Each structure stands twice: as C-alpha cells, then as structure tokens.
C-alpha cells in the first residue's frame, strides 16, 4: 500500500506517538500494555492512547491484530519503508539512478576486459606469425 509521507510525518510529530512506536518496535504489544506504558510516561487517558494508536494505524505505522477481545499492536514495516523512501528522495534525488549507472559501469568494464583479452589474443597470433616467418 502506498503511504502518504505527509500523513506519516504528521503522525511522527507527536512525542506520545513516537513513544508508542518505540514500544511496539521491540515486539508486538497488547493494547493494555501500550496504554499502561504510555500512562507511566505521561498523563493521558485510555481513550487518548487509543486515539494515538488510531492515528498511527491510519498513517500505516502500526498494524493491529485481533485475538479474541484483545488487540495486539506491532510496527508496520511498510510505513517505515515509505518514510525512508521519501527521506532518501529528499536527501539524494539521484539515488534512483545509482543502480542503473552501476550496471552501466559494469558493462563498460566488461567491454574493456573483452577488448583487452581479444587484443592480447590477436597479438599472440601476430607473434606466432612473425616467428613462423623468421624461421
């Protein structure tokens, strides 16, 4: 799924949401454990934490899995990949050309090697021809 960088970075703009991401980055967490950890970190109600989790879900930064009546939250790698891709594009707009240029450099090097090796084969043949004429 294509993630909107604006929505991702807007979600990351809040310190409570960044804290939640740090919690679920280590391992999948039940909603109750997330609420308890956030409440130890800052004064916030359970509905407030639920709202932060919804924003993170909508931004594609966390996944939720239902198990009976419990909800388990985990980091969504696709959201992080989208943020990373946007930052890479911002920092290095030519990065997408790097691999094709690397491939071109490899092909050029192969061509040079092939010319050198075919050139050395010809010079070896020429040397044999010279020896035969002088003999």
N, CA, C and O atoms as CSV, one atom per row, in Angstrom:
chain,resi,resn,atom,element,x,y,z
A,1,UNK,N,N,0.851,-1.170,0.000
A,1,UNK,CA,C,0.000,0.000,0.000
A,1,UNK,C,C,0.900,1.238,0.000
A,1,UNK,O,O,1.886,1.295,0.734
A,2,UNK,N,N,0.560,2.210,-0.813
A,2,UNK,CA,C,1.327,3.436,-0.914
A,2,UNK,C,C,0.977,4.349,0.255
A,2,UNK,O,O,-0.183,4.710,0.449
A,3,UNK,N,N,1.977,4.711,1.018
A,3,UNK,CA,C,1.761,5.562,2.197
A,3,UNK,C,C,2.053,7.013,1.845
A,3,UNK,O,O,2.999,7.310,1.115
A,4,UNK,N,N,1.230,7.912,2.372
A,4,UNK,CA,C,1.425,9.340,2.145
A,4,UNK,C,C,2.447,9.858,3.149
A,4,UNK,O,O,2.210,9.804,4.356
A,5,UNK,N,N,3.579,10.359,2.664
A,5,UNK,CA,C,4.603,10.857,3.587
A,5,UNK,C,C,4.087,11.933,4.529
A,5,UNK,O,O,4.488,11.970,5.692
A,6,UNK,N,N,3.209,12.806,4.058
A,6,UNK,CA,C,2.687,13.870,4.920
A,6,UNK,C,C,1.958,13.279,6.125
A,6,UNK,O,O,2.123,13.757,7.247
A,7,UNK,N,N,1.159,12.251,5.898
A,7,UNK,CA,C,0.415,11.617,6.983
A,7,UNK,C,C,1.369,10.900,7.944
A,7,UNK,O,O,1.176,10.937,9.160
A,8,UNK,N,N,2.380,10.260,7.402
A,8,UNK,CA,C,3.361,9.556,8.245
A,8,UNK,C,C,4.095,10.539,9.145
A,8,UNK,O,O,4.192,10.337,10.355
A,9,UNK,N,N,4.612,11.609,8.538
A,9,UNK,CA,C,5.398,12.555,9.338
A,9,UNK,C,C,4.524,13.375,10.286
A,9,UNK,O,O,4.984,13.807,11.343
A,10,UNK,N,N,3.280,13.586,9.910
A,10,UNK,CA,C,2.355,14.248,10.831
A,10,UNK,C,C,2.146,13.359,12.064
A,10,UNK,O,O,2.128,13.848,13.194
A,11,UNK,N,N,1.992,12.062,11.837
A,11,UNK,CA,C,1.823,11.117,12.952
A,11,UNK,C,C,3.084,11.084,13.821
A,11,UNK,O,O,2.999,10.977,15.044
A,12,UNK,N,N,4.241,11.176,13.185
A,12,UNK,CA,C,5.501,11.144,13.939
A,12,UNK,C,C,5.782,12.447,14.677
A,12,UNK,O,O,6.701,12.515,15.493
A,13,UNK,N,N,4.998,13.475,14.394
A,13,UNK,CA,C,5.219,14.778,15.016
A,13,UNK,C,C,4.864,14.828,16.494
A,13,UNK,O,O,5.251,15.766,17.192
A,14,UNK,N,N,4.147,13.853,16.968
A,14,UNK,CA,C,3.721,13.862,18.365
A,14,UNK,C,C,4.633,12.953,19.198
A,14,UNK,O,O,4.867,11.805,18.821
A,15,UNK,N,N,5.151,13.459,20.330
A,15,UNK,CA,C,6.061,12.640,21.142
A,15,UNK,C,C,5.411,11.390,21.739
A,15,UNK,O,O,6.086,10.379,21.933
A,16,UNK,N,N,4.120,11.446,22.029
A,16,UNK,CA,C,3.439,10.255,22.566
A,16,UNK,C,C,3.404,9.169,21.496
A,16,UNK,O,O,3.641,7.997,21.789
A,17,UNK,N,N,3.111,9.555,20.261
A,17,UNK,CA,C,3.072,8.561,19.185
A,17,UNK,C,C,4.464,7.996,18.907
A,17,UNK,O,O,4.602,6.807,18.619
A,18,UNK,N,N,5.483,8.829,18.990
A,18,UNK,CA,C,6.855,8.310,18.815
A,18,UNK,C,C,7.188,7.320,19.922
A,18,UNK,O,O,7.844,6.308,19.677
A,19,UNK,N,N,6.738,7.607,21.139
A,19,UNK,CA,C,6.960,6.699,22.259
A,19,UNK,C,C,6.244,5.367,22.011
A,19,UNK,O,O,6.805,4.301,22.265
A,20,UNK,N,N,5.018,5.431,21.519
A,20,UNK,CA,C,4.274,4.208,21.212
A,20,UNK,C,C,5.019,3.390,20.155
A,20,UNK,O,O,5.116,2.167,20.265
A,21,UNK,N,N,5.535,4.057,19.153
A,21,UNK,CA,C,6.298,3.346,18.118
A,21,UNK,C,C,7.519,2.648,18.705
A,21,UNK,O,O,7.843,1.523,18.325
A,22,UNK,N,N,8.190,3.319,19.628
A,22,UNK,CA,C,9.339,2.692,20.287
A,22,UNK,C,C,8.905,1.452,21.067
A,22,UNK,O,O,9.630,0.458,21.112
A,23,UNK,N,N,7.739,1.510,21.672
A,23,UNK,CA,C,7.226,0.356,22.423
A,23,UNK,C,C,6.969,-0.840,21.512
A,23,UNK,O,O,7.393,-1.958,21.807
A,24,UNK,N,N,6.275,-0.597,20.408
A,24,UNK,CA,C,5.895,-1.710,19.537
A,24,UNK,C,C,7.009,-2.114,18.571
A,24,UNK,O,O,6.904,-3.136,17.894
A,25,UNK,N,N,8.061,-1.323,18.508
A,25,UNK,CA,C,9.184,-1.669,17.620
A,25,UNK,C,C,9.935,-2.884,18.133
A,25,UNK,O,O,10.474,-3.655,17.339
A,26,UNK,N,N,9.982,-3.066,19.433
A,26,UNK,CA,C,10.729,-4.186,20.005
A,26,UNK,C,C,9.983,-5.495,19.829
A,26,UNK,O,O,10.583,-6.513,19.484
A,27,UNK,N,N,8.671,-5.475,20.066
A,27,UNK,CA,C,7.843,-6.667,19.875
A,27,UNK,C,C,6.383,-6.261,19.879
A,27,UNK,O,O,6.022,-5.172,20.324
A,28,UNK,N,N,5.555,-7.157,19.376
A,28,UNK,CA,C,4.110,-6.920,19.371
A,28,UNK,C,C,3.624,-6.750,20.812
A,28,UNK,O,O,4.029,-7.492,21.706
A,29,UNK,N,N,2.754,-5.765,21.022
A,29,UNK,CA,C,2.275,-5.442,22.369
A,29,UNK,C,C,0.750,-5.447,22.407
A,29,UNK,O,O,0.106,-4.982,21.467
A,30,UNK,N,N,0.168,-5.969,23.488
A,30,UNK,CA,C,-1.286,-5.839,23.632
A,30,UNK,C,C,-1.632,-4.382,23.949
A,30,UNK,O,O,-0.835,-3.657,24.545
A,31,UNK,N,N,-2.819,-3.973,23.545
A,31,UNK,CA,C,-3.246,-2.591,23.742
A,31,UNK,C,C,-3.143,-2.177,25.204
A,31,UNK,O,O,-2.736,-1.053,25.498
A,32,UNK,N,N,-3.506,-3.064,26.121
A,32,UNK,CA,C,-3.444,-2.739,27.549
A,32,UNK,C,C,-2.034,-2.417,28.008
A,32,UNK,O,O,-1.836,-1.508,28.814
A,33,UNK,N,N,-1.057,-3.149,27.506
A,33,UNK,CA,C,0.340,-2.891,27.875
A,33,UNK,C,C,0.815,-1.557,27.297
A,33,UNK,O,O,1.579,-0.832,27.933
A,34,UNK,N,N,0.357,-1.246,26.091
A,34,UNK,CA,C,0.719,0.040,25.478
A,34,UNK,C,C,0.132,1.176,26.302
A,34,UNK,O,O,0.817,2.154,26.602
A,35,UNK,N,N,-1.138,1.044,26.666
A,35,UNK,CA,C,-1.800,2.083,27.468
A,35,UNK,C,C,-1.058,2.259,28.794
A,35,UNK,O,O,-0.765,3.386,29.193
A,36,UNK,N,N,-0.755,1.162,29.474
A,36,UNK,CA,C,-0.076,1.244,30.780
A,36,UNK,C,C,1.291,1.905,30.653
A,36,UNK,O,O,1.654,2.742,31.479
A,37,UNK,N,N,2.051,1.535,29.626
A,37,UNK,CA,C,3.387,2.117,29.440
A,37,UNK,C,C,3.301,3.605,29.135
A,37,UNK,O,O,4.087,4.392,29.663
A,38,UNK,N,N,2.365,3.995,28.296
A,38,UNK,CA,C,2.216,5.415,27.950
A,38,UNK,C,C,1.759,6.199,29.177
A,38,UNK,O,O,2.214,7.321,29.396
A,39,UNK,N,N,0.859,5.618,29.983
A,39,UNK,CA,C,0.382,6.316,31.174
A,39,UNK,C,C,1.493,6.475,32.207
A,39,UNK,O,O,1.463,7.419,32.997
A,40,UNK,N,N,2.469,5.571,32.217
A,40,UNK,CA,C,3.623,5.753,33.114
A,40,UNK,C,C,4.524,6.871,32.597
A,40,UNK,O,O,5.203,7.548,33.368
A,41,UNK,N,N,4.518,7.046,31.302
A,41,UNK,CA,C,5.380,8.034,30.645
A,41,UNK,C,C,4.788,9.444,30.716
A,41,UNK,O,O,5.517,10.423,30.881
A,42,UNK,N,N,3.477,9.537,30.592
A,42,UNK,CA,C,2.813,10.845,30.574
A,42,UNK,C,C,1.371,10.702,31.073
A,42,UNK,O,O,0.802,9.610,31.047
A,43,UNK,N,N,0.802,11.791,31.516
A,43,UNK,CA,C,-0.589,11.752,31.992
A,43,UNK,C,C,-1.510,11.781,30.777
A,43,UNK,O,O,-1.591,12.783,30.066
A,44,UNK,N,N,-2.199,10.672,30.552
A,44,UNK,CA,C,-3.107,10.555,29.416
A,44,UNK,C,C,-4.145,9.481,29.742
A,44,UNK,O,O,-3.860,8.521,30.459
A,45,UNK,N,N,-5.330,9.655,29.212
A,45,UNK,CA,C,-6.398,8.671,29.457
A,45,UNK,C,C,-6.275,7.511,28.469
A,45,UNK,O,O,-5.561,7.593,27.470
A,46,UNK,N,N,-6.984,6.443,28.776
A,46,UNK,CA,C,-7.008,5.289,27.874
A,46,UNK,C,C,-7.585,5.678,26.508
A,46,UNK,O,O,-7.030,5.272,25.487
A,47,UNK,N,N,-8.679,6.450,26.452
A,47,UNK,CA,C,-9.184,6.870,25.141
A,47,UNK,C,C,-8.173,7.738,24.375
A,47,UNK,O,O,-8.119,7.703,23.145
A,48,UNK,N,N,-7.381,8.512,25.114
A,48,UNK,CA,C,-6.350,9.333,24.466
A,48,UNK,C,C,-5.294,8.459,23.790
A,48,UNK,O,O,-4.870,8.740,22.669
A,49,UNK,N,N,-4.873,7.398,24.482
A,49,UNK,CA,C,-3.899,6.469,23.894
A,49,UNK,C,C,-4.521,5.771,22.688
A,49,UNK,O,O,-3.864,5.584,21.664
A,50,UNK,N,N,-5.784,5.390,22.814
A,50,UNK,CA,C,-6.477,4.741,21.687
A,50,UNK,C,C,-6.511,5.651,20.464
A,50,UNK,O,O,-6.355,5.191,19.333
A,51,UNK,N,N,-6.713,6.939,20.700
A,51,UNK,CA,C,-6.724,7.885,19.585
A,51,UNK,C,C,-5.344,7.961,18.929
A,51,UNK,O,O,-5.247,8.004,17.702
A,52,UNK,N,N,-4.282,7.979,19.728
A,52,UNK,CA,C,-2.924,7.979,19.169
A,52,UNK,C,C,-2.671,6.711,18.363
A,52,UNK,O,O,-2.061,6.767,17.295
A,53,UNK,N,N,-3.135,5.568,18.865
A,53,UNK,CA,C,-2.975,4.310,18.130
A,53,UNK,C,C,-3.728,4.351,16.800
A,53,UNK,O,O,-3.250,3.822,15.797
A,54,UNK,N,N,-4.907,4.980,16.793
A,54,UNK,CA,C,-5.677,5.107,15.552
A,54,UNK,C,C,-4.932,5.964,14.533
A,54,UNK,O,O,-4.890,5.632,13.349
A,55,UNK,N,N,-4.347,7.063,14.994
A,55,UNK,CA,C,-3.581,7.926,14.088
A,55,UNK,C,C,-2.406,7.137,13.494
A,55,UNK,O,O,-2.134,7.235,12.298
A,56,UNK,N,N,-1.718,6.363,14.324
A,56,UNK,CA,C,-0.582,5.561,13.845
A,56,UNK,C,C,-1.047,4.488,12.857
A,56,UNK,O,O,-0.373,4.220,11.862
A,57,UNK,N,N,-2.193,3.882,13.133
A,57,UNK,CA,C,-2.756,2.885,12.210
A,57,UNK,C,C,-3.106,3.528,10.875
A,57,UNK,O,O,-2.756,3.010,9.815
A,58,UNK,N,N,-3.798,4.660,10.937
A,58,UNK,CA,C,-4.213,5.358,9.713
A,58,UNK,C,C,-3.019,5.814,8.878
A,58,UNK,O,O,-3.099,5.873,7.651
A,59,UNK,N,N,-1.924,6.132,9.542
A,59,UNK,CA,C,-0.716,6.559,8.832
A,59,UNK,C,C,0.066,5.367,8.292
A,59,UNK,O,O,1.005,5.537,7.514
A,60,UNK,N,N,-0.320,4.166,8.702
A,60,UNK,CA,C,0.376,2.972,8.227
A,60,UNK,C,C,1.642,2.666,8.990
A,60,UNK,O,O,2.526,1.980,8.476
A,61,UNK,N,N,1.744,3.165,10.212
A,61,UNK,CA,C,2.954,2.937,11.004
A,61,UNK,C,C,2.830,1.766,11.977
A,61,UNK,O,O,3.838,1.214,12.419
A,62,UNK,N,N,1.595,1.387,12.310
A,62,UNK,CA,C,1.392,0.214,13.165
A,62,UNK,C,C,0.325,-0.683,12.553
A,62,UNK,O,O,-0.572,-0.235,11.838
A,63,UNK,N,N,0.459,-1.959,12.863
A,63,UNK,CA,C,-0.532,-2.958,12.480
A,63,UNK,C,C,-1.275,-3.379,13.728
A,63,UNK,O,O,-0.705,-3.382,14.819
A,64,UNK,N,N,-2.529,-3.730,13.583
A,64,UNK,CA,C,-3.304,-4.225,14.719
A,64,UNK,C,C,-3.833,-5.608,14.365
A,64,UNK,O,O,-4.274,-5.863,13.244
A,65,UNK,N,N,-3.774,-6.489,15.352
A,65,UNK,CA,C,-4.253,-7.858,15.169
A,65,UNK,C,C,-5.205,-8.164,16.319
A,65,UNK,O,O,-4.878,-7.956,17.487
A,66,UNK,N,N,-6.387,-8.662,15.968
A,66,UNK,CA,C,-7.374,-9.008,16.994
A,66,UNK,C,C,-7.168,-10.460,17.406
A,66,UNK,O,O,-6.989,-11.352,16.577
A,67,UNK,N,N,-7.202,-10.660,18.721
A,67,UNK,CA,C,-7.141,-12.021,19.272
A,67,UNK,C,C,-8.199,-12.079,20.367
A,67,UNK,O,O,-7.962,-11.665,21.502
A,68,UNK,N,N,-9.360,-12.595,20.013
A,68,UNK,CA,C,-10.483,-12.553,20.946
A,68,UNK,C,C,-10.895,-11.107,21.152
A,68,UNK,O,O,-11.190,-10.387,20.198
A,69,UNK,N,N,-10.913,-10.690,22.420
A,69,UNK,CA,C,-11.273,-9.299,22.720
A,69,UNK,C,C,-10.044,-8.403,22.833
A,69,UNK,O,O,-10.172,-7.195,23.033
A,70,UNK,N,N,-8.862,-8.986,22.707
A,70,UNK,CA,C,-7.623,-8.195,22.825
A,70,UNK,C,C,-7.155,-7.718,21.455
A,70,UNK,O,O,-7.397,-8.360,20.433
A,71,UNK,N,N,-6.487,-6.590,21.467
A,71,UNK,CA,C,-5.887,-6.033,20.258
A,71,UNK,C,C,-4.376,-5.976,20.475
A,71,UNK,O,O,-3.902,-5.469,21.492
A,72,UNK,N,N,-3.634,-6.501,19.511
A,72,UNK,CA,C,-2.169,-6.510,19.569
A,72,UNK,C,C,-1.628,-5.556,18.523
A,72,UNK,O,O,-2.067,-5.561,17.373
A,73,UNK,N,N,-0.666,-4.733,18.932
A,73,UNK,CA,C,-0.083,-3.728,18.037
A,73,UNK,C,C,1.372,-4.063,17.752
A,73,UNK,O,O,2.124,-4.485,18.631
A,74,UNK,N,N,1.743,-3.860,16.486
A,74,UNK,CA,C,3.124,-4.098,16.053
A,74,UNK,C,C,3.507,-3.019,15.048
A,74,UNK,O,O,2.647,-2.394,14.428
A,75,UNK,N,N,4.785,-2.817,14.902
A,75,UNK,CA,C,5.304,-1.863,13.933
A,75,UNK,C,C,4.998,-2.352,12.523
A,75,UNK,O,O,5.150,-3.539,12.235
A,76,UNK,N,N,4.574,-1.462,11.651
A,76,UNK,CA,C,4.307,-1.810,10.247
A,76,UNK,C,C,5.512,-1.399,9.404
A,76,UNK,O,O,5.730,-0.208,9.185
A,77,UNK,N,N,6.290,-2.357,8.933
A,77,UNK,CA,C,7.497,-2.031,8.159
A,77,UNK,C,C,7.207,-1.248,6.878
A,77,UNK,O,O,8.057,-0.481,6.426
A,78,UNK,N,N,6.027,-1.424,6.289
A,78,UNK,CA,C,5.750,-0.700,5.044
A,78,UNK,C,C,5.655,0.811,5.276
A,78,UNK,O,O,6.041,1.598,4.412
A,79,UNK,N,N,5.146,1.211,6.432
A,79,UNK,CA,C,5.103,2.639,6.749
A,79,UNK,C,C,6.500,3.217,6.925
A,79,UNK,O,O,6.790,4.325,6.474
A,80,UNK,N,N,7.356,2.453,7.585
A,80,UNK,CA,C,8.742,2.898,7.755
A,80,UNK,C,C,9.459,2.956,6.410
A,80,UNK,O,O,10.248,3.867,6.159
A,81,UNK,N,N,9.182,1.980,5.547
A,81,UNK,CA,C,9.795,1.985,4.217
A,81,UNK,C,C,9.369,3.207,3.417
A,81,UNK,O,O,10.180,3.806,2.711
A,82,UNK,N,N,8.107,3.575,3.528
A,82,UNK,CA,C,7.614,4.760,2.813
A,82,UNK,C,C,8.298,6.027,3.332
A,82,UNK,O,O,8.673,6.898,2.547
A,83,UNK,N,N,8.458,6.127,4.649
A,83,UNK,CA,C,9.141,7.297,5.230
A,83,UNK,C,C,10.603,7.322,4.794
A,83,UNK,O,O,11.136,8.373,4.437
A,84,UNK,N,N,11.240,6.166,4.827
A,84,UNK,CA,C,12.645,6.065,4.423
A,84,UNK,C,C,12.819,6.444,2.951
A,84,UNK,O,O,13.762,7.153,2.601
A,85,UNK,N,N,11.920,5.979,2.097
A,85,UNK,CA,C,11.992,6.291,0.669
A,85,UNK,C,C,11.842,7.791,0.428
A,85,UNK,O,O,12.553,8.367,-0.395
A,86,UNK,N,N,10.920,8.414,1.144
A,86,UNK,CA,C,10.718,9.852,0.981
A,86,UNK,C,C,11.957,10.624,1.435
A,86,UNK,O,O,12.394,11.561,0.768
A,87,UNK,N,N,12.515,10.220,2.576
A,87,UNK,CA,C,13.717,10.893,3.074
A,87,UNK,C,C,14.905,10.684,2.137
A,87,UNK,O,O,15.702,11.599,1.927
A,88,UNK,N,N,15.023,9.494,1.579
A,88,UNK,CA,C,16.108,9.213,0.641
A,88,UNK,C,C,15.969,10.087,-0.593
A,88,UNK,O,O,16.950,10.649,-1.081
A,89,UNK,N,N,14.752,10.197,-1.094
A,89,UNK,CA,C,14.496,11.045,-2.264
A,89,UNK,C,C,14.844,12.505,-1.956
A,89,UNK,O,O,15.404,13.207,-2.798
A,90,UNK,N,N,14.513,12.944,-0.768
A,90,UNK,CA,C,14.795,14.315,-0.369
A,90,UNK,C,C,16.299,14.557,-0.243
A,90,UNK,O,O,16.814,15.572,-0.711
A,91,UNK,N,N,16.991,13.622,0.387
A,91,UNK,CA,C,18.425,13.785,0.639
A,91,UNK,C,C,19.273,13.541,-0.604
A,91,UNK,O,O,20.307,14.184,-0.787
A,92,UNK,N,N,18.839,12.611,-1.461
A,92,UNK,CA,C,19.628,12.251,-2.634
A,92,UNK,C,C,18.693,12.015,-3.809
A,92,UNK,O,O,18.331,10.873,-4.089
A,93,UNK,N,N,18.294,13.084,-4.506
A,93,UNK,CA,C,17.307,12.931,-5.580
A,93,UNK,C,C,17.784,12.040,-6.729
A,93,UNK,O,O,16.961,11.560,-7.508
A,94,UNK,N,N,19.076,11.814,-6.850
A,94,UNK,CA,C,19.599,10.991,-7.941
A,94,UNK,C,C,19.800,9.535,-7.542
A,94,UNK,O,O,20.316,8.750,-8.337
A,95,UNK,N,N,19.398,9.148,-6.305
A,95,UNK,CA,C,19.653,7.788,-5.835
A,95,UNK,C,C,19.031,6.719,-6.731
A,95,UNK,O,O,19.577,5.624,-6.859
A,96,UNK,N,N,17.899,7.029,-7.348
A,96,UNK,CA,C,17.235,6.008,-8.175
A,96,UNK,C,C,18.029,5.682,-9.435
A,96,UNK,O,O,17.794,4.656,-10.072
A,97,UNK,N,N,18.973,6.559,-9.797
A,97,UNK,CA,C,19.802,6.299,-10.974
A,97,UNK,C,C,21.084,5.558,-10.618
A,97,UNK,O,O,21.830,5.147,-11.507
A,98,UNK,N,N,21.347,5.383,-9.329
A,98,UNK,CA,C,22.609,4.773,-8.899
A,98,UNK,C,C,22.756,3.352,-9.423
A,98,UNK,O,O,23.803,3.015,-9.976
A,99,UNK,N,N,21.758,2.525,-9.269
A,99,UNK,CA,C,21.895,1.134,-9.708
A,99,UNK,C,C,22.040,1.025,-11.227
A,99,UNK,O,O,22.924,0.302,-11.687
A,100,UNK,N,N,21.217,1.707,-12.024
A,100,UNK,CA,C,21.445,1.616,-13.472
A,100,UNK,C,C,22.828,2.115,-13.880
A,100,UNK,O,O,23.436,1.567,-14.799
A,101,UNK,N,N,23.327,3.145,-13.209
A,101,UNK,CA,C,24.664,3.630,-13.531
A,101,UNK,C,C,25.726,2.628,-13.100
A,101,UNK,O,O,26.739,2.476,-13.782
A,102,UNK,N,N,25.512,1.943,-11.982
A,102,UNK,CA,C,26.433,0.888,-11.568
A,102,UNK,C,C,26.446,-0.225,-12.604
A,102,UNK,O,O,27.506,-0.750,-12.947
A,103,UNK,N,N,25.267,-0.585,-13.102
A,103,UNK,CA,C,25.175,-1.634,-14.121
A,103,UNK,C,C,25.885,-1.198,-15.395
A,103,UNK,O,O,26.570,-2.004,-16.026
A,104,UNK,N,N,25.732,0.069,-15.784
A,104,UNK,CA,C,26.417,0.591,-16.960
A,104,UNK,C,C,27.929,0.532,-16.769
A,104,UNK,O,O,28.652,0.137,-17.683
A,105,UNK,N,N,28.412,0.921,-15.592
A,105,UNK,CA,C,29.852,0.868,-15.309
A,105,UNK,C,C,30.370,-0.563,-15.403
A,105,UNK,O,O,31.471,-0.793,-15.904
A,106,UNK,N,N,29.585,-1.521,-14.926
A,106,UNK,CA,C,29.983,-2.931,-15.013
A,106,UNK,C,C,30.079,-3.366,-16.465
A,106,UNK,O,O,31.034,-4.043,-16.845
A,107,UNK,N,N,29.108,-2.988,-17.277
A,107,UNK,CA,C,29.129,-3.364,-18.688
A,107,UNK,C,C,30.306,-2.716,-19.419
A,107,UNK,O,O,30.924,-3.343,-20.280
A,108,UNK,N,N,30.613,-1.482,-19.083
A,108,UNK,CA,C,31.763,-0.810,-19.703
A,108,UNK,C,C,33.046,-1.538,-19.330
A,108,UNK,O,O,33.904,-1.770,-20.182
A,109,UNK,N,N,33.177,-1.899,-18.054
A,109,UNK,CA,C,34.368,-2.631,-17.615
A,109,UNK,C,C,34.470,-3.977,-18.320
A,109,UNK,O,O,35.564,-4.385,-18.711
A,110,UNK,N,N,33.351,-4.673,-18.490
A,110,UNK,CA,C,33.362,-5.962,-19.210
A,110,UNK,C,C,33.824,-5.764,-20.648
A,110,UNK,O,O,34.620,-6.545,-21.169
A,111,UNK,N,N,33.316,-4.711,-21.281
A,111,UNK,CA,C,33.716,-4.425,-22.659
A,111,UNK,C,C,35.203,-4.155,-22.768
A,111,UNK,O,O,35.856,-4.633,-23.695
A,112,UNK,N,N,35.751,-3.384,-21.818
A,112,UNK,CA,C,37.189,-3.096,-21.829
A,112,UNK,C,C,37.996,-4.374,-21.644
A,112,UNK,O,O,38.998,-4.586,-22.326
A,113,UNK,N,N,37.553,-5.231,-20.710
A,113,UNK,CA,C,38.250,-6.504,-20.495
A,113,UNK,C,C,38.198,-7.366,-21.746
A,113,UNK,O,O,39.187,-7.989,-22.132
A,114,UNK,N,N,37.015,-7.389,-22.380
A,114,UNK,CA,C,36.866,-8.214,-23.586
A,114,UNK,C,C,37.774,-7.701,-24.699
A,114,UNK,O,O,38.387,-8.493,-25.414
A,115,UNK,N,N,37.864,-6.377,-24.852
A,115,UNK,CA,C,38.750,-5.809,-25.887
A,115,UNK,C,C,40.208,-6.125,-25.578
A,115,UNK,O,O,40.982,-6.465,-26.472
A,116,UNK,N,N,40.580,-6.009,-24.288
A,116,UNK,CA,C,41.968,-6.313,-23.918
A,116,UNK,C,C,42.300,-7.778,-24.172
A,116,UNK,O,O,43.361,-8.100,-24.706
A,117,UNK,N,N,41.381,-8.661,-23.785
A,117,UNK,CA,C,41.665,-10.091,-23.950
A,117,UNK,C,C,41.651,-10.475,-25.428
A,117,UNK,O,O,42.461,-11.299,-25.851
A,118,UNK,N,N,40.749,-9.895,-26.220
A,118,UNK,CA,C,40.759,-10.211,-27.653
A,118,UNK,C,C,41.969,-9.559,-28.308
A,118,UNK,O,O,42.517,-10.100,-29.269
A,119,UNK,N,N,42.388,-8.417,-27.809
A,119,UNK,CA,C,43.593,-7.761,-28.321
A,119,UNK,C,C,44.841,-8.571,-27.997
A,119,UNK,O,O,45.750,-8.653,-28.824
A,120,UNK,N,N,44.905,-9.168,-26.820
A,120,UNK,CA,C,46.061,-9.981,-26.454
A,120,UNK,C,C,46.052,-11.280,-27.237
A,120,UNK,O,O,47.119,-11.825,-27.521
A,121,UNK,N,N,44.874,-11.798,-27.599
A,121,UNK,CA,C,44.805,-12.998,-28.430
A,121,UNK,C,C,45.358,-12.688,-29.812
A,121,UNK,O,O,46.100,-13.487,-30.383
A,122,UNK,N,N,44.994,-11.517,-30.354
A,122,UNK,CA,C,45.491,-11.139,-31.669
A,122,UNK,C,C,46.985,-10.914,-31.656
A,122,UNK,O,O,47.686,-11.316,-32.585
A,123,UNK,N,N,47.486,-10.267,-30.595
A,123,UNK,CA,C,48.934,-10.022,-30.549
A,123,UNK,C,C,49.683,-11.329,-30.405
A,123,UNK,O,O,50.797,-11.465,-30.910
A,124,UNK,N,N,49.081,-12.304,-29.715
A,124,UNK,CA,C,49.687,-13.623,-29.610
A,124,UNK,C,C,49.710,-14.306,-30.962
A,124,UNK,O,O,50.686,-14.976,-31.300
A,125,UNK,N,N,48.641,-14.145,-31.746
A,125,UNK,CA,C,48.591,-14.729,-33.083
A,125,UNK,C,C,49.598,-14.045,-33.987
A,125,UNK,O,O,50.261,-14.703,-34.790
A,126,UNK,N,N,49.722,-12.716,-33.864
A,126,UNK,CA,C,50.677,-11.971,-34.682
A,126,UNK,C,C,52.095,-12.407,-34.351
A,126,UNK,O,O,52.919,-12.558,-35.253
A,127,UNK,N,N,52.394,-12.613,-33.072
A,127,UNK,CA,C,53.722,-13.049,-32.640
A,127,UNK,C,C,54.034,-14.422,-33.223
A,127,UNK,O,O,55.152,-14.654,-33.682
A,128,UNK,N,N,53.065,-15.334,-33.214
A,128,UNK,CA,C,53.260,-16.671,-33.788
A,128,UNK,C,C,53.535,-16.562,-35.278
A,128,UNK,O,O,54.391,-17.270,-35.810
A,129,UNK,N,N,52.813,-15.678,-35.952
A,129,UNK,CA,C,53.016,-15.472,-37.391
A,129,UNK,C,C,54.401,-14.931,-37.679
A,129,UNK,O,O,55.030,-15.348,-38.652
A,130,UNK,N,N,54.895,-14.009,-36.856
A,130,UNK,CA,C,56.240,-13.440,-37.030
A,130,UNK,C,C,57.304,-14.511,-36.842
A,130,UNK,O,O,58.267,-14.581,-37.606
A,131,UNK,N,N,57.125,-15.346,-35.821
A,131,UNK,CA,C,58.103,-16.420,-35.556
A,131,UNK,C,C,58.146,-17.376,-36.740
A,131,UNK,O,O,59.216,-17.821,-37.157
A,132,UNK,N,N,56.986,-17.680,-37.267
A,132,UNK,CA,C,56.939,-18.624,-38.402
A,132,UNK,C,C,57.638,-18.056,-39.610
A,132,UNK,O,O,58.294,-18.802,-40.337
A,133,UNK,N,N,57.523,-16.755,-39.856
A,133,UNK,CA,C,58.172,-16.119,-40.999
A,133,UNK,C,C,59.678,-16.065,-40.811
A,133,UNK,O,O,60.418,-16.186,-41.788
A,134,UNK,N,N,60.146,-15.891,-39.606
A,134,UNK,CA,C,61.583,-15.774,-39.362
A,134,UNK,C,C,62.250,-17.130,-39.306
A,134,UNK,O,O,63.477,-17.200,-39.381
A,135,UNK,N,N,61.530,-18.163,-39.183
A,135,UNK,CA,C,62.133,-19.495,-39.035
A,135,UNK,C,C,62.601,-20.081,-40.329
A,135,UNK,O,O,63.126,-21.194,-40.349
